[in-house]
Amino acid sequence: MLEPTVHEQLLASPILTNNTNDADLFYIPHYSRMCSGFTPPEERWEELPDYLEKYGHYFTRYSTVDHFMMHSVPNYGDKPADIAIDDSRQPIIGVLDFKWSEMIKSPWTHAKSQILPFITLKSKINPKAKRKIPVFVAMSTNHLAKNSANLRKNLTEIFKKIKNSEFIKISRTSPKSVRDILAVLPTKMGSSDFCIIPPGDAPTSKRLYDAISHLCIPIIVADYMTLPFDGTSINYTECVIQIPSKDIEKIPDLVNNFDKNKIKEMRKKLEIVREMFIWDYKNPPNAGQAFWNFAWNLYYKSEMMKPYRNSEMTGYDNDPPTIFI
């Protein structure tokens, strides 16, 4: 759960002010997994705008677009919060994941959302170590939407055309199977040049963050995928490969003929991105890490949503001059 991490890092960061007149944005603390069991939960959300107006947080100053809240996993359990963020007056929300089916119903939610990277333990893998596996994937092939299931089944056949590739099948109905596979992911990904990121029911993927953590070049098999900090802090074309679902037959040729020097170059870019995804929840946030990128992207999002004066946002004196790639 990312909500307490963002809250803790915000309190320890230089972007926080107690003077509401100096604030570009207002943060609304929300811990979805800790709140979903409250009774009656609907009242908590219905009373939120009135509460904020009463206590001087200017909730309606810019039709709520200058307010921000974390709601890591919309449509996955906190129903009152899900209803609140689907409203056109919702604040900007920080999310880890979406369900495509719900986004289609409410595109406004996606427009006012900031995709953030999962917390992933920092890998100790040596980026210069020799990798013996050309391509690796761990995925389930059942209990998915029809298109995703068919595509994943086709991928299993395509893998047979790549020498020394490794495919691990995940059984969603077996918690032990999932735990066992997650335990070997660091070793497998850390020994692979490429990691296949198959499509699922959401616009992002936890496997993407695992691959980046272990410097395994992601091959995203999807027509579209929403990625954290895309187009602002990170140029994913330098470190990630994306293949449309109709072109998956090209994967063997792509992998078998990929230039070795290009692999090394992309892995160096992944090292930079990995640093930008770090949530160091035990220490104050550092420039260049996830909270720093989150602060800038949140600012860009709010500026896009409303005409507002330009001002310094992050407050970090040690902003790395070469962090934008």
Secondary structure, 3 states (H helix, E strand, C coil): CCHHHHHHHHHCCCCCCCCHHHCCCEEECCCHHHHCCCCCHHHHHHCHHHHHHHCCCCCCCCCCCCEEEECCCCCCCCHHHHHHHHCCCCCEEEECCCCHHHHHHCHHHHHCEEECCCCCCCCCCCCCCCCCEEEEEEECCCCCCHHHHHHHHHHHHHHCCCCCCEEEECCCCCHHHHHHHHHHHHHHHHCEEEEEECCCCCCCCHHHHHHHHCCCEEEEECCCCCCCCECCCECHHHCCEEECHHHHHHHHHHHHCCCHHHHHHHHHHHHHHHHHCCCCCCCCCCCCCHHHHHHHHHHHHHHHHCCCCCCCCCCCCCCCCCCCC
